[in-house]
Amino acid sequence: MTDAAHWYSRGYLPHFDEANGLFSVTFCLADAIPENKRMELERLGPVFGAAAYRKAVEACLDEGHGSCWLREERLAITVQNALLFFHGKRYRLHEWVVMPTHVHSLLERWAGWPLRTVMHSWKSYTANEANRILRLTGQFWQEENFDRFIRNEQHYRNVVEYIRHNPVKAGLASQPEDWIHSSAFLRANGWQG
């Protein structure tokens, strides 16, 4: 696996990767977007463009469809701990939030640890743990994740703001630091990151 900048695909969505690049990554529970809504979004995407598609997906995720397994404390802690486990070793987490149906993260991935490897580590470990805790089997996460290369400082600030305020926008907290499964909460309580 090369650390040179490159595009790749796992099937549906294109992904870009580059050593020491900053990335915004969202990954969702397998049932976070109902099938009828997914088909509607896929039809509208080519008509209205990528930005409108992303906004529609984000709005759908915040509506709380499906199992919302990440509302369960043990599962949210499992996911947050997985995000933090290799922080400072394989990547640097700048921001994250564990929502009821999805996870947002902003990370700088380091050389030798391609984004797909980081994502596989997070999703594989947490899916196995969640299925064990819930006594379930089967797919826990959607196969694809939504990732974007951070282009410039303004893009970075926009992503930070979005991630921090996602629980507020979704009506789950009044302030970003009130949502305990987030970088905003940990920073407000002394985490230096």
C-alpha positions as CSV (number, residue, x, y, z in Angstrom):
1,M,0.0,0.0,0.0
2,T,1.4,3.3,-1.0
3,D,1.4,6.5,1.0
4,A,1.4,8.6,-2.2
5,A,-1.8,10.6,-2.8
6,H,-4.3,8.4,-4.7
7,W,-8.0,7.8,-5.4
8,Y,-9.6,4.4,-4.8
9,S,-13.1,2.9,-4.5
10,R,-14.7,0.1,-2.4
11,G,-17.6,0.0,-4.8
12,Y,-20.0,2.9,-4.7
13,L,-18.2,6.0,-3.3
14,P,-14.8,7.3,-4.4
15,H,-12.2,7.9,-1.7
16,F,-9.0,9.9,-1.7
17,D,-6.0,9.2,0.6
18,E,-2.7,10.8,1.3
19,A,-0.2,10.4,4.1
20,N,-0.4,13.2,6.7
21,G,-3.6,14.4,5.1
22,L,-6.5,15.7,7.1
23,F,-9.8,14.0,6.6
24,S,-13.4,14.3,7.7
25,V,-14.9,10.9,7.9
26,T,-18.5,9.9,8.7
27,F,-19.6,6.3,9.2
28,C,-23.1,5.1,9.9
29,L,-25.0,2.2,11.4
30,A,-26.2,-0.3,8.7
31,D,-29.8,0.7,9.2
32,A,-29.3,4.5,9.7
33,I,-30.7,5.3,6.3
34,P,-33.8,3.4,5.4
35,E,-33.8,1.7,2.0
36,N,-36.6,3.9,0.6
37,K,-34.7,7.0,1.7
38,R,-31.4,5.7,0.4
39,M,-33.0,5.1,-3.1
40,E,-34.4,8.6,-3.0
41,L,-31.1,10.1,-2.1
42,E,-29.3,8.2,-4.8
43,R,-31.8,9.5,-7.4
44,L,-31.4,13.1,-6.2
45,G,-27.6,13.1,-5.9
46,P,-26.8,13.3,-9.6
47,V,-29.6,15.9,-10.1
48,F,-28.6,18.3,-7.3
49,G,-24.9,17.6,-6.9
50,A,-22.5,16.2,-4.3
51,A,-23.0,19.1,-1.7
52,A,-26.8,18.8,-1.7
53,Y,-26.5,15.0,-1.5
54,R,-24.2,15.2,1.6
55,K,-26.6,17.7,3.3
56,A,-29.6,15.4,2.6
57,V,-27.7,12.4,4.0
58,E,-26.7,14.4,7.1
59,A,-30.3,15.5,7.7
60,C,-31.5,11.9,7.3
61,L,-28.9,10.7,9.8
62,D,-29.9,13.3,12.4
63,E,-33.6,12.1,12.1
64,G,-32.7,9.0,14.0
65,H,-33.9,6.2,11.7
66,G,-33.2,2.6,12.5
67,S,-31.9,1.0,15.7
68,C,-30.0,4.0,17.0
69,W,-27.7,1.5,18.8
70,L,-25.2,4.2,19.6
71,R,-27.7,5.7,22.1
72,E,-26.8,2.8,24.3
73,E,-24.0,3.9,26.7
74,R,-21.9,0.8,26.4
75,L,-21.8,1.0,22.6
76,A,-21.1,4.7,22.5
77,I,-18.2,4.2,24.9
78,T,-16.9,1.2,22.9
79,V,-16.9,3.4,19.7
80,Q,-15.3,6.4,21.4
81,N,-12.6,4.2,23.0
82,A,-11.8,2.7,19.6
83,L,-11.4,6.1,18.1
84,L,-9.0,7.1,20.9
85,F,-7.1,3.9,21.0
86,F,-4.5,4.7,18.3
87,H,-4.7,8.4,18.7
88,G,-1.1,9.7,18.7
89,K,0.2,6.4,17.3
90,R,-1.5,6.0,13.8
91,Y,-3.3,9.2,13.5
92,R,-4.2,12.4,15.3
93,L,-7.9,12.9,16.1
94,H,-8.8,16.6,15.9
95,E,-12.5,16.2,16.6
96,W,-15.2,13.5,16.8
97,V,-18.7,12.9,18.0
98,V,-20.6,9.6,18.4
99,M,-24.2,10.2,17.5
100,P,-27.1,7.7,17.9
101,T,-26.8,6.5,14.2
102,H,-23.4,7.6,13.1
103,V,-19.9,8.9,13.9
104,H,-18.2,12.0,12.7
105,S,-14.4,12.3,12.9
106,L,-11.7,14.7,11.8
107,L,-8.3,13.1,11.7
108,E,-4.8,13.5,10.4
109,R,-3.7,10.0,9.2
110,W,-0.1,9.3,9.4
111,A,2.3,7.6,7.0
112,G,2.0,3.8,7.0
113,W,-1.6,3.9,8.2
114,P,-3.9,4.3,5.1
115,L,-7.3,5.7,5.8
116,R,-8.9,2.4,4.7
117,T,-6.8,0.6,7.3
118,V,-7.8,3.1,10.1
119,M,-11.5,2.8,9.1
120,H,-11.3,-1.0,9.0
121,S,-9.8,-1.1,12.4
122,W,-12.5,1.2,13.9
123,K,-15.4,-0.5,12.2
124,S,-14.3,-4.1,12.5
125,Y,-13.5,-3.9,16.2
126,T,-16.6,-1.9,17.2
127,A,-18.9,-4.1,15.1
128,N,-17.6,-7.2,16.8
129,E,-17.9,-5.7,20.2
130,A,-21.3,-4.3,19.6
131,N,-22.7,-7.6,18.3
132,R,-21.2,-9.3,21.3
133,I,-22.8,-6.8,23.7
134,L,-26.1,-6.9,21.9
135,R,-26.0,-10.7,21.4
136,L,-26.6,-10.1,17.6
137,T,-24.9,-11.2,14.4
138,G,-24.7,-9.5,11.1
139,Q,-23.7,-6.2,9.6
140,F,-23.4,-3.4,12.2
141,W,-22.0,-0.6,10.0
142,Q,-22.7,0.5,6.5
143,E,-19.8,-0.8,4.3
144,E,-19.0,2.6,2.9
145,N,-18.0,5.7,4.8
146,F,-18.2,9.3,3.7
147,D,-14.8,10.9,3.7
148,R,-13.5,14.2,2.5
149,F,-10.0,15.5,2.2
150,I,-9.7,18.8,4.0
151,R,-8.7,21.3,1.4
152,N,-7.8,24.4,3.3
153,E,-8.1,26.2,6.7
154,Q,-11.6,27.4,6.1
155,H,-12.8,23.9,5.2
156,Y,-11.1,22.7,8.4
157,R,-12.9,25.3,10.5
158,N,-16.2,24.4,8.9
159,V,-15.8,20.7,9.6
160,V,-14.7,21.4,13.2
161,E,-17.8,23.6,13.7
162,Y,-20.1,21.0,12.1
163,I,-18.8,18.1,14.2
164,R,-18.9,20.0,17.5
165,H,-22.4,21.3,16.9
166,N,-24.0,18.1,15.4
167,P,-25.6,17.0,18.7
168,V,-27.0,20.5,19.2
169,K,-28.3,20.6,15.6
170,A,-29.9,17.2,16.1
171,G,-31.6,18.4,19.3
172,L,-29.6,16.1,21.6
173,A,-27.7,18.7,23.6
174,S,-28.0,22.5,24.2
175,Q,-24.2,23.0,24.0
176,P,-21.5,21.0,22.2
177,E,-19.7,20.2,25.4
178,D,-22.9,18.7,26.9
179,W,-22.7,15.7,24.6
180,I,-20.5,13.3,26.5
181,H,-19.3,11.1,23.5
182,S,-17.4,13.9,21.8
183,S,-14.2,15.7,21.7
184,A,-16.0,18.9,22.8
185,F,-17.0,17.2,26.1
186,L,-13.6,15.7,26.7
187,R,-11.8,19.0,26.0
188,A,-14.2,20.9,28.3
189,N,-13.2,18.4,31.0
190,G,-9.4,18.7,30.6
191,W,-8.5,16.4,27.7
192,Q,-5.5,17.9,25.9
193,G,-5.6,15.7,22.8
